[in-house]
């Protein structure tokens, strides 16, 4: 029987942590942890060497003279080792049995990042994402002889394209266990959001919890403007504790406008209000949000973490209401096997009161304005809210590479190539999902809710010639309540009414540098 209660899902995720045993082939995350540990050891050795060295005696200083100019402070220029440019990208081919989703190639994203050591204990990081973007063109003309009618402006871009500032922060390392960070930071809710780079994962699609249905208050990669502290706390033979804690603007209800010109002479505009990541400008609400994650790693390749988020999600023109979320996650390595998982629970409080406040703010759900030659119809929709959202994903991976293939084209030129077989199981439940809100004047007349689930099973095979490059193939099956549409509960499947199941074959390539 499939688990349908939160405590069952939590128990399944907690099973990913075992007593540490010797690891087999390392994942990208494990290699990064090893490099970090080596860097810390090198820094400690440099400090010890510096302390043991005795400086030579200084020559006597010349007597002061009026003609002698005061010494100037030595200038410091960044060397190549002080600044690192990196990034990652990914592309995917997809074929499904949905009638409105044809086989297609998708340029998922390309991300550029920079990491600078500005000075001792000062570090700056920036990460800019170009998602499904091939072009962005803005054209504007000023009036010549046509007076005011000569003004025109147009914007052209590829479909569903986005340019996003994913991270941009400055960090001041007061100590190893207390590093102050300020700027655009990744929200530490669950292990995926803070470790989401496509080339680190062996499947060509992100998880439902973090992206496809987004149990998170905002879909991954979720970043907010804020500040706080993070650090590593060694606890001797018991491993290391890692924490992140930030105060930020936080998720808020935001609007998007979709316009459609009908052949009947109507211009229909739908204003959709749904939760999105907070603004980078003046906050739309008075209260701030907070997030915290604490993780324990007894050894490299093993980690268990818990995290939480709390904050107001309504702007000031609506009644005050809060959203809170908790997550547990973990990873363990058992020889060539890896088990990794994450569970997230999110609750939006006072949805009915927010809907009533929304009705008062809008006054009318739909109105018409005559703008010859079109009739403009504007509708307002309060969407994307559910009393509770919760779900989990669980990965089982097996890493190997047959010795007989060492001299093949897949292994001859690479030091440690890998094959990875991945099985992923995912479940999401949406309780009290808002489907429709009706109001007349300033009174809420009805609100329609429903309870839904989304399940997905994925079997994948990946080839990594080097740790930062992966070729991925996967089969996935996604389904929801019988007779319902997957389009109503996912943000990536354009299913028709009654299409409750989707089968897909995916082939992807992801790379980092």
SVG drawing of the C-alpha trace seen along z (x, -y; Angstrom):
<svg xmlns="http://www.w3.org/2000/svg" viewBox="-22 -69 92 76">
<polyline fill="none" stroke="black" stroke-width="0.4" points="0.0,0.0 1.3,-3.5 2.0,-5.7 -0.7,-8.4 0.1,-10.0 2.9,-12.5 4.5,-10.4 4.9,-7.5 6.7,-9.7 8.9,-11.1 9.8,-7.6 10.7,-6.6 13.0,-9.7 14.7,-9.0 15.6,-5.5 18.2,-7.0 20.6,-7.4 22.6,-4.5 25.8,-3.8 28.7,-5.1 30.4,-2.5 33.3,-2.7 32.1,-4.6 32.5,-3.4 32.6,-5.7 32.1,-9.3 29.3,-11.6 29.9,-15.3 28.7,-16.4 31.0,-14.0 34.0,-15.2 33.2,-18.8 33.1,-17.9 36.5,-16.2 38.0,-19.2 36.5,-21.5 38.1,-19.3 41.5,-19.3 41.3,-23.1 40.6,-23.5 43.6,-21.2 45.9,-23.2 44.7,-26.5 45.5,-25.0 49.0,-23.9 49.7,-27.3 48.7,-28.9 50.9,-26.5 53.9,-27.2 53.4,-30.9 53.3,-30.7 56.5,-28.7 58.5,-30.9 60.7,-33.6 60.9,-36.9 64.4,-38.2 65.5,-41.3 64.5,-44.5 67.2,-46.9 67.5,-50.2 65.2,-52.8 66.7,-55.9 66.3,-59.2 63.3,-61.1 63.9,-63.8 61.7,-66.5 62.5,-65.2 61.5,-61.7 58.0,-60.9 55.8,-58.8 55.5,-55.1 52.4,-54.2 50.3,-51.1 51.1,-48.3 48.5,-47.8 46.7,-44.5 45.5,-43.1 43.5,-40.0 45.3,-37.1 43.8,-34.3 43.5,-32.2 41.4,-34.9 38.6,-34.7 37.0,-31.6 34.5,-31.6 32.3,-28.6 28.8,-27.5 26.7,-24.7 24.2,-24.0 21.8,-21.3 19.7,-20.3 17.0,-17.6 15.0,-15.6 11.5,-14.6 8.9,-12.4 5.5,-11.8 2.1,-10.3 0.2,-13.5 -1.7,-14.7 -0.7,-18.4 3.0,-17.8 5.0,-16.8 8.5,-15.4 10.8,-18.3 14.3,-19.4 14.5,-21.8 17.4,-24.1 16.8,-23.8 19.2,-26.5 22.7,-27.9 24.2,-29.4 27.3,-31.6 28.9,-31.9 31.7,-33.8 33.5,-33.2 35.9,-35.8 38.2,-35.9 38.2,-39.7 40.5,-39.7 41.3,-37.5 37.9,-36.2 35.9,-38.2 34.2,-36.3 31.8,-37.3 29.6,-34.9 27.3,-35.7 25.2,-33.3 23.2,-34.3 20.7,-31.9 19.4,-32.0 16.5,-29.6 15.0,-28.4 16.4,-31.6 17.7,-32.0 17.0,-35.7 15.6,-38.8 15.0,-41.8 13.4,-45.1 12.4,-47.5 11.2,-51.1 10.4,-53.9 9.8,-57.5 7.3,-59.6 8.5,-61.3 5.7,-62.8 2.9,-60.9 2.7,-62.8 1.7,-60.6 0.6,-57.8 4.2,-57.3 5.1,-55.7 5.6,-52.0 7.4,-49.4 7.7,-45.6 9.5,-42.8 10.5,-39.6 11.8,-36.5 11.8,-32.7 8.9,-30.9 8.8,-30.7 12.3,-32.3 13.7,-33.7 16.8,-35.6 17.2,-35.2 19.7,-36.3 20.0,-33.1 22.7,-34.1 24.7,-37.3 26.1,-37.6 29.1,-38.8 30.4,-36.6 32.5,-37.7 34.0,-34.7 34.3,-35.8 35.2,-32.3 34.8,-28.9 31.5,-28.4 30.2,-31.9 30.2,-33.4 28.0,-36.4 26.3,-36.4 24.2,-39.1 22.6,-39.5 20.6,-37.1 20.9,-33.8 19.4,-30.3 16.7,-29.5 18.0,-26.6 14.8,-24.5 15.6,-20.9 18.8,-19.6 17.8,-20.0 17.3,-23.8 20.8,-24.4 22.3,-21.8 20.3,-22.0 22.9,-22.3 21.7,-20.1 25.1,-18.5 25.1,-17.2 22.1,-15.0 21.7,-11.8 18.1,-12.3 17.2,-14.8 14.2,-16.3 14.0,-17.9 11.8,-16.5 8.1,-17.2 8.5,-18.4 11.0,-21.0 10.0,-22.0 7.2,-20.1 4.4,-20.6 6.5,-22.8 5.6,-21.8 8.2,-24.4 6.6,-27.8 8.4,-28.8 9.9,-26.5 13.6,-25.6 16.0,-27.2 14.5,-29.5 16.5,-32.5 15.6,-35.5 17.2,-38.8 18.3,-38.7 21.2,-38.2 22.2,-35.8 24.9,-33.3 26.2,-29.9 29.1,-27.7 30.6,-24.4 31.0,-23.1 33.4,-20.1 32.3,-17.7 35.4,-15.5 34.9,-11.8 31.2,-12.4 31.7,-14.4 30.5,-17.9 27.4,-20.0 26.5,-22.5 23.9,-25.3 22.4,-28.1 20.1,-30.8 18.7,-33.8 16.2,-36.6 14.7,-37.6 11.9,-39.4 10.2,-36.0 7.5,-34.6 4.5,-36.8 1.4,-36.7 2.2,-38.2 0.3,-38.8 0.9,-37.9 -1.3,-39.1 -2.1,-36.9 -3.9,-38.5 -5.6,-36.7 -7.3,-38.4 -10.4,-36.5 -11.8,-36.3 -15.1,-37.6 -13.7,-41.1 -12.9,-40.5 -9.5,-41.1 -9.5,-38.8 -7.0,-39.4 -6.7,-37.1 -4.9,-38.4 -3.5,-35.4 -2.5,-35.8 -0.2,-33.1 2.8,-32.7 6.2,-33.7 9.6,-34.4 9.8,-37.8 10.8,-41.1 14.3,-42.4 12.9,-45.9 10.8,-47.4 9.0,-44.6 5.2,-44.4 4.6,-43.4 5.8,-44.7 6.9,-41.4 10.1,-39.4 10.5,-35.7 13.1,-33.4 14.7,-30.0 17.0,-27.7 18.7,-24.4 20.8,-22.2 22.6,-19.1 24.8,-16.5 27.5,-14.7 29.3,-11.9 31.5,-11.3 31.8,-12.3 28.9,-10.8 26.5,-10.7 24.2,-13.5 20.9,-14.0 19.3,-17.4 16.2,-19.3 15.0,-22.7 12.2,-25.2 10.7,-28.4 8.2,-30.8 6.8,-34.2 3.9,-36.2 2.8,-35.5 0.1,-38.2 0.9,-41.8 -0.2,-44.7 -3.5,-45.3 -4.7,-41.8 -5.3,-40.4 -2.1,-39.1 -1.6,-35.4 1.5,-33.2 3.1,-30.3 5.3,-27.8 7.2,-24.8 9.4,-22.1 11.7,-19.5 13.8,-16.5 16.4,-15.1 19.3,-12.7 21.9,-10.9 24.0,-7.8 26.6,-5.8 26.9,-2.0 29.7,-0.8 28.6,-1.5 25.0,-2.3 23.6,-5.7 20.3,-6.5 19.1,-10.1 15.7,-11.6 13.8,-14.7 10.3,-15.3 8.7,-18.8 5.5,-19.9 4.1,-23.4 1.0,-25.0 -0.8,-28.3 -2.8,-29.7 -6.2,-31.6 -6.8,-31.0 -10.6,-31.7 -9.9,-35.0 -7.3,-35.9 -9.9,-35.1 -12.5,-37.4 -9.9,-40.2 -9.0,-39.6 -12.7,-40.0 -12.9,-43.3 -9.7,-44.5 -10.8,-43.6 -14.5,-44.5 -15.6,-42.7 -14.3,-39.4 -15.0,-40.4 -15.8,-43.7 -16.0,-45.0 -14.6,-48.2 -15.4,-49.3 -12.2,-50.1 -13.1,-50.2 -12.7,-48.1 -12.2,-45.5 -14.2,-44.7 -11.8,-44.2 -12.8,-41.5 -10.6,-41.2 -10.9,-38.3 -9.1,-37.8 -8.0,-34.3 -6.6,-33.4 -4.5,-30.3 -1.6,-28.1 -2.8,-28.0 -3.5,-24.9 -4.2,-24.6 -1.4,-22.0 1.1,-20.6 3.4,-17.8 5.4,-15.2 8.8,-13.4 11.2,-12.0 13.5,-9.0 16.5,-8.0 18.3,-4.7 21.5,-4.8 24.1,-2.2 27.5,-3.4 29.7,-1.0 31.9,-0.7 32.9,2.8 36.6,3.5 36.1,4.9 35.1,1.4 38.2,-0.4 39.7,-0.3 36.5,-1.1 35.6,-4.5 33.7,-5.2 36.6,-4.6 39.9,-4.9 40.5,-8.6 39.0,-9.1 40.5,-8.4 37.4,-7.3 34.2,-7.0 31.0,-5.9 27.7,-4.3 24.8,-5.1 21.5,-3.4 18.9,-5.5 15.4,-4.6 13.3,-7.5 9.9,-7.3 7.9,-10.5 4.6,-11.4 2.8,-14.7 -0.5,-15.5 -2.4,-18.7 -5.1,-19.2 -7.5,-22.0 -6.2,-23.1 -8.0,-26.3 -9.5,-25.7 -11.9,-28.6 -13.0,-31.7 -16.2,-33.5 -17.2,-36.9 -19.7,-39.7 -19.1,-43.2 -17.0,-42.9 -18.6,-39.6 -17.1,-36.2 -19.9,-34.0 -18.1,-30.6 -14.6,-29.0 -14.0,-25.6 -11.3,-23.4 -10.2,-19.8 -7.8,-17.2 -5.4,-15.9 -2.3,-13.7 0.5,-13.3 2.8,-10.2 5.8,-9.6 8.1,-6.7 11.4,-7.1 14.1,-4.7 17.2,-6.2 20.7,-5.3 23.5,-7.8 27.1,-7.9 29.7,-10.2 33.0,-10.3 34.2,-12.9 32.4,-14.1 31.1,-17.4 29.6,-15.9 26.7,-13.5 24.7,-11.9 21.2,-10.9 18.4,-8.6 15.2,-8.0 11.7,-6.6 9.1,-8.2 5.4,-7.6 3.4,-10.4 -0.2,-10.0 -2.9,-11.7 -6.5,-11.2 -8.5,-9.1 -10.4,-11.3 -8.6,-14.5 -6.1,-16.4 -2.4,-16.5 -2.3,-20.1 -4.2,-21.2 -1.5,-20.0 1.8,-20.3 3.4,-23.3 5.1,-21.4 2.5,-19.0 0.0,-20.5 -2.5,-17.7 -6.1,-17.9 -9.2,-17.3 -9.2,-13.7 -5.5,-13.0 -4.5,-11.7 -1.4,-9.7 1.7,-10.6 4.5,-8.4 7.7,-10.0 11.2,-9.1 13.9,-11.6 17.5,-12.0 19.6,-14.8 23.1,-16.2 24.4,-18.3 27.8,-19.8 29.7,-22.0 32.9,-23.9"/>
</svg>
